[in-house]
Amino acid sequence: MSDTVSFGYSQVTPDEKTARVGGVFTSVASSYDLMNDAMSGGMHRLWKDRFVRRVQPRGTDRILDMAGGTGDIAFRLAKSGASVTVADINPAMLEVGVERAAKRGVEGLVWAEANAESLDFADRSFEAYTIAFGIRNVTDIPAALREARRVLARGGRFFCLEFSTTQWPGFSDVYDAYSHRVVPRLGKLLAGDAESYRYLIESIRRFPDMGSFERMIAEAGFVRTRVEPLLGGLVAIHSGWRI
Ligand code: SAM
């Protein structure tokens, strides 16, 4: 990894990025779900539904939902009867997730504090690995992809849902103006925190485009990689197989 990495539009040391991302999610944890609805007009729910349909979880699967945060993906996966482990580096996000699971009566999830770059899970422990809106926050993305491959069983599948760059002309300008002007204000109004939401928007801009990220997945050793753009690539589902 190089000496500095991007934290939104700034360049910082890798350790500083990890610490600052930690600060962002500790700060937003309690308002995270409300803000997701407010920022996306509820659309994040549809993207997550579609993502989980792509995973096609089966009752016999062991699934690792990495950067699982407050559990949105895990709750959907668990409906299949799969054994789901929710892992996240941030205890505040996991705490909100555990409370939400209890309120919804979702039982049987395993919650684990873990850094995607270096996992304690044994080799080949899971049939699927999911990461939704998480990978762009990880400091060393190639390391996280290598770990994803390591913990997947042969024939296991990797799925990533992440913001990307829309290729619809016109729409990208509107979205750009909305995200840079409106989202930090919404963050201030609803979560009392404009700065964290500014980072979240900037980090979307700094994330590699769809083709480049697909190549990174292939470089980590995944095969039959695919990318499915949603809204022209505003959001994308990347996938690959471990053989
Ligand atoms: N997956 C959830 C969802 O879709 O609602 C949460 C997404 S939230 C935008 C990003 C999550 O990534 C946060 O919970 C954050 O703590 C987690 N995260 C950031 N860096 C991480 C890392 N290195 N390892 C594991 N989780 C990480």
py3Dmol code that shows the C-alpha trace and the ligand (Angstrom):
import py3Dmol

protein = """\
ATOM      1  CA  MET A   1       0.000   0.000   0.000  1.00  0.00           C
ATOM      2  CA  SER A   2       1.213   3.561  -0.672  1.00  0.00           C
ATOM      3  CA  ASP A   3       2.217   5.986   2.104  1.00  0.00           C
ATOM      4  CA  THR A   4      -1.054   7.877   1.939  1.00  0.00           C
ATOM      5  CA  VAL A   5      -4.629   6.889   1.110  1.00  0.00           C
ATOM      6  CA  SER A   6      -7.742   8.905   0.426  1.00  0.00           C
ATOM      7  CA  PHE A   7     -10.052   9.934   3.202  1.00  0.00           C
ATOM      8  CA  GLY A   8     -12.757  11.621   1.171  1.00  0.00           C
ATOM      9  CA  TYR A   9     -10.895  14.296  -0.782  1.00  0.00           C
ATOM     10  CA  SER A  10      -7.919  14.391   1.627  1.00  0.00           C
ATOM     11  CA  GLN A  11      -4.802  12.197   1.605  1.00  0.00           C
ATOM     12  CA  VAL A  12      -3.956  10.707   5.012  1.00  0.00           C
ATOM     13  CA  THR A  13      -1.807   7.875   6.379  1.00  0.00           C
ATOM     14  CA  PRO A  14      -3.432   4.407   6.376  1.00  0.00           C
ATOM     15  CA  ASP A  15      -3.693   4.368  10.186  1.00  0.00           C
ATOM     16  CA  GLU A  16      -5.290   7.802  10.186  1.00  0.00           C
ATOM     17  CA  LYS A  17      -7.848   6.712   7.593  1.00  0.00           C
ATOM     18  CA  THR A  18      -8.861   3.677   9.669  1.00  0.00           C
ATOM     19  CA  ALA A  19      -9.185   5.862  12.772  1.00  0.00           C
ATOM     20  CA  ARG A  20     -11.142   8.600  10.995  1.00  0.00           C
ATOM     21  CA  VAL A  21     -13.521   6.130   9.317  1.00  0.00           C
ATOM     22  CA  GLY A  22     -14.040   4.664  12.804  1.00  0.00           C
ATOM     23  CA  GLY A  23     -14.927   8.163  14.053  1.00  0.00           C
ATOM     24  CA  VAL A  24     -17.420   8.667  11.225  1.00  0.00           C
ATOM     25  CA  PHE A  25     -19.341   5.453  11.904  1.00  0.00           C
ATOM     26  CA  THR A  26     -19.259   5.851  15.675  1.00  0.00           C
ATOM     27  CA  SER A  27     -20.759   9.296  15.159  1.00  0.00           C
ATOM     28  CA  VAL A  28     -23.472   8.234  12.688  1.00  0.00           C
ATOM     29  CA  ALA A  29     -24.402   4.823  14.194  1.00  0.00           C
ATOM     30  CA  SER A  30     -27.530   5.952  16.049  1.00  0.00           C
ATOM     31  CA  SER A  31     -28.930   7.917  13.082  1.00  0.00           C
ATOM     32  CA  TYR A  32     -27.547   5.686  10.319  1.00  0.00           C
ATOM     33  CA  ASP A  33     -30.804   3.950   9.355  1.00  0.00           C
ATOM     34  CA  LEU A  34     -32.891   7.137   9.366  1.00  0.00           C
ATOM     35  CA  MET A  35     -30.281   8.909   7.247  1.00  0.00           C
ATOM     36  CA  ASN A  36     -30.134   6.062   4.710  1.00  0.00           C
ATOM     37  CA  ASP A  37     -33.853   6.476   4.096  1.00  0.00           C
ATOM     38  CA  ALA A  38     -33.621  10.263   3.992  1.00  0.00           C
ATOM     39  CA  MET A  39     -30.643  10.408   1.622  1.00  0.00           C
ATOM     40  CA  SER A  40     -31.847   7.795  -0.840  1.00  0.00           C
ATOM     41  CA  GLY A  41     -35.596   8.415  -0.585  1.00  0.00           C
ATOM     42  CA  GLY A  42     -35.901   4.814   0.623  1.00  0.00           C
ATOM     43  CA  MET A  43     -34.163   3.478  -2.497  1.00  0.00           C
ATOM     44  CA  HIS A  44     -31.382   1.802  -0.537  1.00  0.00           C
ATOM     45  CA  ARG A  45     -34.002  -0.765   0.522  1.00  0.00           C
ATOM     46  CA  LEU A  46     -34.677  -1.709  -3.119  1.00  0.00           C
ATOM     47  CA  TRP A  47     -30.947  -1.921  -3.911  1.00  0.00           C
ATOM     48  CA  LYS A  48     -30.414  -4.166  -0.897  1.00  0.00           C
ATOM     49  CA  ASP A  49     -33.392  -6.371  -1.870  1.00  0.00           C
ATOM     50  CA  ARG A  50     -31.964  -6.741  -5.362  1.00  0.00           C
ATOM     51  CA  PHE A  51     -28.487  -7.483  -3.992  1.00  0.00           C
ATOM     52  CA  VAL A  52     -29.771 -10.270  -1.755  1.00  0.00           C
ATOM     53  CA  ARG A  53     -31.806 -11.720  -4.653  1.00  0.00           C
ATOM     54  CA  ARG A  54     -28.522 -11.942  -6.605  1.00  0.00           C
ATOM     55  CA  VAL A  55     -26.896 -13.818  -3.729  1.00  0.00           C
ATOM     56  CA  GLN A  56     -29.736 -16.384  -3.789  1.00  0.00           C
ATOM     57  CA  PRO A  57     -29.016 -17.552  -0.240  1.00  0.00           C
ATOM     58  CA  ARG A  58     -29.873 -21.168   0.605  1.00  0.00           C
ATOM     59  CA  GLY A  59     -30.733 -22.623   3.977  1.00  0.00           C
ATOM     60  CA  THR A  60     -27.517 -24.666   4.002  1.00  0.00           C
ATOM     61  CA  ASP A  61     -25.201 -21.702   3.262  1.00  0.00           C
ATOM     62  CA  ARG A  62     -22.775 -20.142   5.699  1.00  0.00           C
ATOM     63  CA  ILE A  63     -22.605 -16.459   4.774  1.00  0.00           C
ATOM     64  CA  LEU A  64     -20.259 -13.760   5.997  1.00  0.00           C
ATOM     65  CA  ASP A  65     -21.811 -10.290   5.780  1.00  0.00           C
ATOM     66  CA  MET A  66     -18.729  -8.101   6.076  1.00  0.00           C
ATOM     67  CA  ALA A  67     -19.019  -4.446   7.117  1.00  0.00           C
ATOM     68  CA  GLY A  68     -22.533  -5.538   8.019  1.00  0.00           C
ATOM     69  CA  GLY A  69     -23.128  -2.529  10.291  1.00  0.00           C
ATOM     70  CA  THR A  70     -26.676  -2.347  11.597  1.00  0.00           C
ATOM     71  CA  GLY A  71     -27.725  -5.596   9.905  1.00  0.00           C
ATOM     72  CA  ASP A  72     -29.754  -4.561   6.844  1.00  0.00           C
ATOM     73  CA  ILE A  73     -28.203  -7.206   4.569  1.00  0.00           C
ATOM     74  CA  ALA A  74     -27.977  -9.885   7.249  1.00  0.00           C
ATOM     75  CA  PHE A  75     -31.689  -9.589   8.119  1.00  0.00           C
ATOM     76  CA  ARG A  76     -32.569 -10.162   4.461  1.00  0.00           C
ATOM     77  CA  LEU A  77     -30.123 -13.077   4.084  1.00  0.00           C
ATOM     78  CA  ALA A  78     -31.358 -14.733   7.276  1.00  0.00           C
ATOM     79  CA  LYS A  79     -34.882 -15.150   5.852  1.00  0.00           C
ATOM     80  CA  SER A  80     -33.486 -18.027   3.746  1.00  0.00           C
ATOM     81  CA  GLY A  81     -32.454 -19.947   6.865  1.00  0.00           C
ATOM     82  CA  ALA A  82     -28.740 -19.481   6.013  1.00  0.00           C
ATOM     83  CA  SER A  83     -26.236 -19.218   8.883  1.00  0.00           C
ATOM     84  CA  VAL A  84     -25.220 -15.582   8.786  1.00  0.00           C
ATOM     85  CA  THR A  85     -22.248 -13.959  10.503  1.00  0.00           C
ATOM     86  CA  VAL A  86     -22.323 -10.155  10.608  1.00  0.00           C
ATOM     87  CA  ALA A  87     -18.820  -8.730  10.916  1.00  0.00           C
ATOM     88  CA  ASP A  88     -17.899  -5.070  11.289  1.00  0.00           C
ATOM     89  CA  ILE A  89     -14.932  -3.127  12.607  1.00  0.00           C
ATOM     90  CA  ASN A  90     -17.151  -0.698  14.511  1.00  0.00           C
ATOM     91  CA  PRO A  91     -18.712  -1.765  17.830  1.00  0.00           C
ATOM     92  CA  ALA A  92     -21.216   1.143  17.807  1.00  0.00           C
ATOM     93  CA  MET A  93     -22.679   0.010  14.478  1.00  0.00           C
ATOM     94  CA  LEU A  94     -22.848  -3.612  15.685  1.00  0.00           C
ATOM     95  CA  GLU A  95     -24.570  -2.534  18.902  1.00  0.00           C
ATOM     96  CA  VAL A  96     -27.343  -0.816  16.913  1.00  0.00           C
ATOM     97  CA  GLY A  97     -27.591  -3.971  14.766  1.00  0.00           C
ATOM     98  CA  VAL A  98     -27.980  -6.254  17.777  1.00  0.00           C
ATOM     99  CA  GLU A  99     -30.757  -4.006  19.178  1.00  0.00           C
ATOM    100  CA  ARG A 100     -32.544  -3.948  15.807  1.00  0.00           C
ATOM    101  CA  ALA A 101     -32.352  -7.739  15.518  1.00  0.00           C
ATOM    102  CA  ALA A 102     -33.892  -8.109  18.996  1.00  0.00           C
ATOM    103  CA  LYS A 103     -36.713  -5.674  18.135  1.00  0.00           C
ATOM    104  CA  ARG A 104     -37.478  -7.529  14.899  1.00  0.00           C
ATOM    105  CA  GLY A 105     -37.223 -10.948  16.481  1.00  0.00           C
ATOM    106  CA  VAL A 106     -34.376 -11.994  14.131  1.00  0.00           C
ATOM    107  CA  GLU A 107     -32.563 -14.802  15.905  1.00  0.00           C
ATOM    108  CA  GLY A 108     -29.477 -16.872  15.211  1.00  0.00           C
ATOM    109  CA  LEU A 109     -27.184 -14.213  13.727  1.00  0.00           C
ATOM    110  CA  VAL A 110     -23.564 -14.245  14.871  1.00  0.00           C
ATOM    111  CA  TRP A 111     -22.152 -10.724  15.448  1.00  0.00           C
ATOM    112  CA  ALA A 112     -18.376 -10.280  15.260  1.00  0.00           C
ATOM    113  CA  GLU A 113     -16.087  -7.280  15.592  1.00  0.00           C
ATOM    114  CA  ALA A 114     -13.548  -7.700  12.788  1.00  0.00           C
ATOM    115  CA  ASN A 115     -11.413  -5.758  10.328  1.00  0.00           C
ATOM    116  CA  ALA A 116     -12.078  -6.922   6.752  1.00  0.00           C
ATOM    117  CA  GLU A 117      -8.342  -6.644   6.017  1.00  0.00           C
ATOM    118  CA  SER A 118      -7.351  -9.367   8.451  1.00  0.00           C
ATOM    119  CA  LEU A 119      -9.925 -11.921   9.566  1.00  0.00           C
ATOM    120  CA  ASP A 120      -9.752 -14.572  12.266  1.00  0.00           C
ATOM    121  CA  PHE A 121     -12.099 -16.932  10.376  1.00  0.00           C
ATOM    122  CA  ALA A 122     -10.508 -20.148   9.112  1.00  0.00           C
ATOM    123  CA  ASP A 123      -9.811 -20.721   5.411  1.00  0.00           C
ATOM    124  CA  ARG A 124     -12.861 -21.839   3.392  1.00  0.00           C
ATOM    125  CA  SER A 125     -15.414 -21.169   6.169  1.00  0.00           C
ATOM    126  CA  PHE A 126     -18.215 -19.639   4.063  1.00  0.00           C
ATOM    127  CA  GLU A 127     -20.222 -20.315   0.903  1.00  0.00           C
ATOM    128  CA  ALA A 128     -20.852 -16.604   0.303  1.00  0.00           C
ATOM    129  CA  TYR A 129     -19.278 -13.304   1.323  1.00  0.00           C
ATOM    130  CA  THR A 130     -21.315 -10.103   1.056  1.00  0.00           C
ATOM    131  CA  ILE A 131     -20.211  -6.518   1.575  1.00  0.00           C
ATOM    132  CA  ALA A 132     -22.681  -3.659   1.072  1.00  0.00           C
ATOM    133  CA  PHE A 133     -21.617  -0.014   1.069  1.00  0.00           C
ATOM    134  CA  GLY A 134     -18.596  -1.113   3.079  1.00  0.00           C
ATOM    135  CA  ILE A 135     -15.619  -1.683   0.780  1.00  0.00           C
ATOM    136  CA  ARG A 136     -14.979   1.989  -0.035  1.00  0.00           C
ATOM    137  CA  ASN A 137     -14.436   2.644   3.660  1.00  0.00           C
ATOM    138  CA  VAL A 138     -11.763  -0.044   3.981  1.00  0.00           C
ATOM    139  CA  THR A 139      -8.201   1.296   4.047  1.00  0.00           C
ATOM    140  CA  ASP A 140      -6.449  -1.579   2.228  1.00  0.00           C
ATOM    141  CA  ILE A 141      -9.028  -2.833  -0.282  1.00  0.00           C
ATOM    142  CA  PRO A 142      -6.761  -5.425  -2.001  1.00  0.00           C
ATOM    143  CA  ALA A 143      -6.043  -6.959   1.432  1.00  0.00           C
ATOM    144  CA  ALA A 144      -9.789  -7.179   2.159  1.00  0.00           C
ATOM    145  CA  LEU A 145     -10.433  -8.848  -1.218  1.00  0.00           C
ATOM    146  CA  ARG A 146      -7.663 -11.404  -0.559  1.00  0.00           C
ATOM    147  CA  GLU A 147      -9.168 -12.167   2.847  1.00  0.00           C
ATOM    148  CA  ALA A 148     -12.625 -12.541   1.260  1.00  0.00           C
ATOM    149  CA  ARG A 149     -11.205 -15.150  -1.120  1.00  0.00           C
ATOM    150  CA  ARG A 150      -9.343 -16.944   1.656  1.00  0.00           C
ATOM    151  CA  VAL A 151     -12.415 -17.421   3.869  1.00  0.00           C
ATOM    152  CA  LEU A 152     -14.619 -18.608   0.987  1.00  0.00           C
ATOM    153  CA  ALA A 153     -15.000 -22.316   0.265  1.00  0.00           C
ATOM    154  CA  ARG A 154     -14.255 -23.616  -3.227  1.00  0.00           C
ATOM    155  CA  GLY A 155     -17.243 -22.642  -5.357  1.00  0.00           C
ATOM    156  CA  GLY A 156     -17.968 -19.818  -2.908  1.00  0.00           C
ATOM    157  CA  ARG A 157     -19.228 -16.468  -4.174  1.00  0.00           C
ATOM    158  CA  PHE A 158     -18.237 -12.878  -3.476  1.00  0.00           C
ATOM    159  CA  PHE A 159     -20.828 -10.079  -3.763  1.00  0.00           C
ATOM    160  CA  CYS A 160     -20.281  -6.371  -3.320  1.00  0.00           C
ATOM    161  CA  LEU A 161     -22.910  -3.612  -3.380  1.00  0.00           C
ATOM    162  CA  GLU A 162     -21.337  -0.175  -3.621  1.00  0.00           C
ATOM    163  CA  PHE A 163     -21.881   3.310  -4.985  1.00  0.00           C
ATOM    164  CA  SER A 164     -20.108   3.828  -8.264  1.00  0.00           C
ATOM    165  CA  THR A 165     -20.235   6.337 -11.111  1.00  0.00           C
ATOM    166  CA  THR A 166     -23.421   6.700 -13.107  1.00  0.00           C
ATOM    167  CA  GLN A 167     -22.874   6.763 -16.848  1.00  0.00           C
ATOM    168  CA  TRP A 168     -26.214   8.396 -17.552  1.00  0.00           C
ATOM    169  CA  PRO A 169     -25.416  11.888 -18.832  1.00  0.00           C
ATOM    170  CA  GLY A 170     -27.389  14.635 -17.118  1.00  0.00           C
ATOM    171  CA  PHE A 171     -28.285  12.397 -14.192  1.00  0.00           C
ATOM    172  CA  SER A 172     -24.704  12.459 -12.927  1.00  0.00           C
ATOM    173  CA  ASP A 173     -24.745  16.302 -12.775  1.00  0.00           C
ATOM    174  CA  VAL A 174     -28.015  16.341 -10.843  1.00  0.00           C
ATOM    175  CA  TYR A 175     -26.744  13.638  -8.497  1.00  0.00           C
ATOM    176  CA  ASP A 176     -23.439  15.462  -8.009  1.00  0.00           C
ATOM    177  CA  ALA A 177     -25.173  18.687  -7.036  1.00  0.00           C
ATOM    178  CA  TYR A 178     -27.581  16.819  -4.755  1.00  0.00           C
ATOM    179  CA  SER A 179     -24.934  14.812  -2.992  1.00  0.00           C
ATOM    180  CA  HIS A 180     -22.475  17.630  -2.403  1.00  0.00           C
ATOM    181  CA  ARG A 181     -25.013  20.302  -1.454  1.00  0.00           C
ATOM    182  CA  VAL A 182     -27.982  18.497   0.061  1.00  0.00           C
ATOM    183  CA  VAL A 183     -26.555  15.439   1.825  1.00  0.00           C
ATOM    184  CA  PRO A 184     -24.240  17.289   4.285  1.00  0.00           C
ATOM    185  CA  ARG A 185     -27.189  19.593   5.141  1.00  0.00           C
ATOM    186  CA  LEU A 186     -29.444  16.615   5.716  1.00  0.00           C
ATOM    187  CA  GLY A 187     -26.697  15.137   7.899  1.00  0.00           C
ATOM    188  CA  LYS A 188     -26.584  18.314   9.949  1.00  0.00           C
ATOM    189  CA  LEU A 189     -30.349  18.510  10.265  1.00  0.00           C
ATOM    190  CA  LEU A 190     -31.151  14.874  11.036  1.00  0.00           C
ATOM    191  CA  ALA A 191     -27.940  13.581  12.566  1.00  0.00           C
ATOM    192  CA  GLY A 192     -26.310  16.787  13.849  1.00  0.00           C
ATOM    193  CA  ASP A 193     -23.226  15.896  11.800  1.00  0.00           C
ATOM    194  CA  ALA A 194     -22.499  17.439   8.398  1.00  0.00           C
ATOM    195  CA  GLU A 195     -18.814  16.432   8.291  1.00  0.00           C
ATOM    196  CA  SER A 196     -19.381  12.668   8.453  1.00  0.00           C
ATOM    197  CA  TYR A 197     -21.868  12.851   5.615  1.00  0.00           C
ATOM    198  CA  ARG A 198     -19.467  15.016   3.614  1.00  0.00           C
ATOM    199  CA  TYR A 199     -16.891  12.222   3.982  1.00  0.00           C
ATOM    200  CA  LEU A 200     -19.426   9.587   2.878  1.00  0.00           C
ATOM    201  CA  ILE A 201     -20.136  11.529  -0.317  1.00  0.00           C
ATOM    202  CA  GLU A 202     -16.484  12.308  -1.031  1.00  0.00           C
ATOM    203  CA  SER A 203     -15.513   8.681  -0.521  1.00  0.00           C
ATOM    204  CA  ILE A 204     -18.009   7.703  -3.253  1.00  0.00           C
ATOM    205  CA  ARG A 205     -16.230  10.052  -5.660  1.00  0.00           C
ATOM    206  CA  ARG A 206     -12.819   8.588  -4.824  1.00  0.00           C
ATOM    207  CA  PHE A 207     -13.878   4.973  -5.265  1.00  0.00           C
ATOM    208  CA  PRO A 208     -12.633   3.234  -8.469  1.00  0.00           C
ATOM    209  CA  ASP A 209     -15.053   3.056 -11.410  1.00  0.00           C
ATOM    210  CA  MET A 210     -16.917  -0.172 -12.166  1.00  0.00           C
ATOM    211  CA  GLY A 211     -14.341  -1.613 -14.583  1.00  0.00           C
ATOM    212  CA  SER A 212     -11.371  -0.818 -12.336  1.00  0.00           C
ATOM    213  CA  PHE A 213     -13.018  -2.374  -9.303  1.00  0.00           C
ATOM    214  CA  GLU A 214     -13.937  -5.466 -11.286  1.00  0.00           C
ATOM    215  CA  ARG A 215     -10.230  -5.801 -12.219  1.00  0.00           C
ATOM    216  CA  MET A 216      -9.257  -5.505  -8.554  1.00  0.00           C
ATOM    217  CA  ILE A 217     -11.603  -8.394  -7.740  1.00  0.00           C
ATOM    218  CA  ALA A 218     -10.009 -10.486 -10.507  1.00  0.00           C
ATOM    219  CA  GLU A 219      -6.515  -9.565  -9.255  1.00  0.00           C
ATOM    220  CA  ALA A 220      -7.481 -10.933  -5.839  1.00  0.00           C
ATOM    221  CA  GLY A 221      -8.007 -14.309  -7.547  1.00  0.00           C
ATOM    222  CA  PHE A 222     -11.762 -14.363  -8.182  1.00  0.00           C
ATOM    223  CA  VAL A 223     -12.996 -15.731 -11.504  1.00  0.00           C
ATOM    224  CA  ARG A 224     -16.106 -15.165 -13.631  1.00  0.00           C
ATOM    225  CA  THR A 225     -16.294 -11.636 -12.272  1.00  0.00           C
ATOM    226  CA  ARG A 226     -19.361  -9.607 -13.205  1.00  0.00           C
ATOM    227  CA  VAL A 227     -20.728  -6.162 -12.633  1.00  0.00           C
ATOM    228  CA  GLU A 228     -24.365  -5.189 -12.709  1.00  0.00           C
ATOM    229  CA  PRO A 229     -24.980  -1.423 -12.811  1.00  0.00           C
ATOM    230  CA  LEU A 230     -28.103   0.006 -11.137  1.00  0.00           C
ATOM    231  CA  LEU A 231     -29.309   3.479 -12.237  1.00  0.00           C
ATOM    232  CA  GLY A 232     -26.593   3.588 -14.910  1.00  0.00           C
ATOM    233  CA  GLY A 233     -23.915   2.694 -12.365  1.00  0.00           C
ATOM    234  CA  LEU A 234     -24.864   5.059  -9.538  1.00  0.00           C
ATOM    235  CA  VAL A 235     -24.796   1.825  -7.560  1.00  0.00           C
ATOM    236  CA  ALA A 236     -23.212  -1.428  -8.749  1.00  0.00           C
ATOM    237  CA  ILE A 237     -23.289  -5.081  -7.776  1.00  0.00           C
ATOM    238  CA  HIS A 238     -19.923  -6.756  -8.358  1.00  0.00           C
ATOM    239  CA  SER A 239     -19.538 -10.494  -8.017  1.00  0.00           C
ATOM    240  CA  GLY A 240     -16.992 -13.220  -8.517  1.00  0.00           C
ATOM    241  CA  TRP A 241     -16.365 -16.890  -7.775  1.00  0.00           C
ATOM    242  CA  ARG A 242     -13.670 -18.572  -5.746  1.00  0.00           C
ATOM    243  CA  ILE A 243     -12.563 -21.822  -7.344  1.00  0.00           C
TER     244      ILE A 243
END
"""
ligand_1 = """\
27
SAM
N -23.592 -3.007 5.237
C -24.358 -2.051 5.991
C -25.466 -1.470 5.136
O -25.457 -1.712 3.926
O -26.315 -0.770 5.682
C -23.467 -0.951 6.600
C -22.758 -0.087 5.606
S -21.930 1.318 6.342
C -22.061 2.543 5.074
C -20.234 0.877 6.225
C -19.741 -0.038 7.324
O -18.399 -0.446 7.013
C -19.687 0.592 8.709
O -20.454 -0.142 9.601
C -18.192 0.542 9.063
O -17.940 0.374 10.427
C -17.735 -0.648 8.248
N -16.286 -0.719 8.020
C -15.463 0.272 7.625
N -14.206 -0.190 7.528
C -14.232 -1.511 7.834
C -13.248 -2.526 7.911
N -11.966 -2.271 7.639
N -13.620 -3.773 8.272
C -14.929 -4.043 8.570
N -15.911 -3.111 8.532
C -15.564 -1.861 8.155
"""
view = py3Dmol.view(width=600, height=400)
view.addModel(protein, "pdb")
view.setStyle({"model": 0}, {"cartoon": {"style": "trace"}})
view.addModel(ligand_1, "xyz")
view.setStyle({"model": 1}, {"stick": {}})
view.zoomTo()
view.show()
